[in-house]
């Protein structure tokens, strides 16, 4: 049997600590997304823009899978993502915000 050697600076992280190292929302961010509609819209629309830039060829096919995978990370992510998605979908449903949303998502 082989021994696995770990570096001297090796640390074990708990599940809660992994949320911060892998990225994720806090409960404060989730509350802000729910109670400050502009914050939820801004974070949601910029997340769509960033995802489109990272996946230019298949962002429409893989976007919902990536969103559901992010929601599964934690309860805070679930609440945050639902609030941001609701804000973006609500703004897209209005004629006034459809054009600005498209300019943000498809802009450089």
BELGICOR-V856037 format. One record per backbone hydrogen bond with DSSP energy under -0.5 kcal/mol. NH is the residue of the N-H (numbers start at 1). CO is the residue of the C=O. E is the energy in kcal/mol with one decimal. If there is no record, write none. Layout:
{{NH CO E} {NH CO E}}
This chain:
{{5 3 -0.6} {10 7 -1.6} {18 14 -1.7} {19 15 -1.0} {20 16 -0.8} {21 17 -1.5} {22 18 -2.8} {23 19 -0.9} {30 26 -2.2} {31 27 -2.5} {32 28 -2.5} {33 29 -2.3} {34 30 -1.6} {35 31 -2.8} {36 32 -2.4} {37 35 -0.5} {39 36 -0.9} {40 36 -1.7} {41 37 -2.6} {42 38 -2.8} {43 39 -2.7} {44 40 -2.1} {45 41 -3.0} {46 42 -2.1} {47 43 -1.5} {48 44 -1.9} {49 45 -2.1} {50 46 -2.6} {51 47 -2.3} {52 48 -2.4} {53 49 -2.1} {54 50 -1.9} {55 51 -1.9} {56 53 -0.5} {59 55 -1.0} {62 58 -2.1} {63 59 -1.2} {66 62 -2.2} {67 63 -2.2} {68 64 -2.5} {69 65 -2.1} {70 66 -2.0} {71 67 -2.1} {72 68 -1.3} {73 70 -1.1} {74 70 -0.5} {78 74 -2.0} {79 75 -2.5} {80 76 -2.6} {81 77 -3.1} {82 78 -2.2} {83 79 -2.1} {84 80 -2.5} {85 81 -2.6} {86 82 -2.5} {87 83 -2.0} {88 84 -2.4} {89 85 -2.8} {90 86 -2.4} {91 87 -2.1} {92 88 -2.2} {93 89 -1.6} {94 90 -0.7} {94 91 -0.5} {98 94 -1.0} {99 95 -0.7} {100 96 -0.6} {101 97 -2.2} {102 98 -2.1} {103 99 -2.5} {104 100 -2.1} {105 101 -2.7} {106 102 -2.7} {107 103 -1.0}}
